[in-house]
Amino acid sequence: MKDSIMTLSDIEEKDVINVVTGERIGFVSSLKIDTNSGQIIAITVQPSMRFMSFFSKDDEAVVVPWNQILKIGEDVIIVNVTQSMTQY
């Protein structure tokens, strides 16, 4: 049985795929956390065309609410993005 615990670095290595279009959105660059509850509320995804997300602009990122994540697998994170999401 595999561990059900992941680190941020584990999540950052996974491609984020939109189940609606089948397109690769990019890679997770950060998490948004509710500091009162300690729960993750969203992931920030940098477009995959950016090789070095460290140098990309924040306004190019896609923010996906945590409840739109369908599955976190071995290699990919499957999300349900039906509309353009830029801020959460």
Secondary structure, 3 states (H helix, E strand, C coil): CCCCCCCHHHHHCCEEEECCCCCEEEEEEEEEECCCCCCEEEEEEEECCCCCHHHCCHHHCEEEEHHHEEEECCCEEEECCCCCCCCC
